[in-house]
Amino acid sequence: MFVEVKTIAAVFLPAILLVLFARVTYNLYVATALTLLLIAVSVYKGYADHPLIILIDLLSAAIGFIYAKSMLAAGK
């Protein structure tokens, strides 16, 4: 059961965090750096202990990057 919770969190949280950080900082690259830093810390601390979870985290961050890029472009 714990693996499913990690997988669901890996699918949604990085994208949501990247969009939230982009909305707060108004800078896509700062938001991406903060999100990737949080992913790196979670890997270092052992929360993302399976390579598939790390891959899902990175894919979710990529999707969040694409969405935040279009969101910030629409706001200009």
GIGIGI-V986966 format. One record per residue. N is the residue number from 1. RES is the residue in one small letter. SS is DSSP state (A for helix, B for strand, O for the rest). Layout:
# GIGIGI-V986966
n->N res->RES ss->SS
n->N res->RES ss->SS
This chain:
# GIGIGI-V986966
n->1 res->m ss->O
n->2 res->f ss->A
n->3 res->v ss->A
n->4 res->e ss->A
n->5 res->v ss->A
n->6 res->k ss->A
n->7 res->t ss->A
n->8 res->i ss->A
n->9 res->a ss->A
n->10 res->a ss->A
n->11 res->v ss->A
n->12 res->f ss->A
n->13 res->l ss->A
n->14 res->p ss->A
n->15 res->a ss->A
n->16 res->i ss->A
n->17 res->l ss->A
n->18 res->l ss->A
n->19 res->v ss->A
n->20 res->l ss->A
n->21 res->f ss->A
n->22 res->a ss->A
n->23 res->r ss->A
n->24 res->v ss->A
n->25 res->t ss->A
n->26 res->y ss->O
n->27 res->n ss->O
n->28 res->l ss->A
n->29 res->y ss->A
n->30 res->v ss->A
n->31 res->a ss->A
n->32 res->t ss->A
n->33 res->a ss->A
n->34 res->l ss->A
n->35 res->t ss->A
n->36 res->l ss->A
n->37 res->l ss->A
n->38 res->l ss->A
n->39 res->i ss->A
n->40 res->a ss->A
n->41 res->v ss->A
n->42 res->s ss->A
n->43 res->v ss->A
n->44 res->y ss->A
n->45 res->k ss->A
n->46 res->g ss->O
n->47 res->y ss->O
n->48 res->a ss->O
n->49 res->d ss->O
n->50 res->h ss->O
n->51 res->p ss->A
n->52 res->l ss->A
n->53 res->i ss->A
n->54 res->i ss->A
n->55 res->l ss->A
n->56 res->i ss->A
n->57 res->d ss->A
n->58 res->l ss->A
n->59 res->l ss->A
n->60 res->s ss->A
n->61 res->a ss->A
n->62 res->a ss->A
n->63 res->i ss->A
n->64 res->g ss->A
n->65 res->f ss->A
n->66 res->i ss->A
n->67 res->y ss->A
n->68 res->a ss->A
n->69 res->k ss->A
n->70 res->s ss->A
n->71 res->m ss->A
n->72 res->l ss->A
n->73 res->a ss->A
n->74 res->a ss->A
n->75 res->g ss->O
n->76 res->k ss->O
